[in-house]
């Protein structure tokens, strides 16, 4: 039996969307973060947003 082909574009979109949502969720779940945590969360949100935009805009 052959497996269905893997949609790598969809997989990358899910990963980047999770990064964005998880970083935003951390701000609500863990209040009063340290400076390092804020930098990490903001960087993760930016990477998720930019990555999702790049993967979505790229043609197949």
Secondary structure as GFF3:
##gff-version 3
##sequence-region A 1 60
A	DSSP	alpha_helix	8	29	.	.	.	ID=ss1
A	DSSP	alpha_helix	35	57	.	.	.	ID=ss2
###
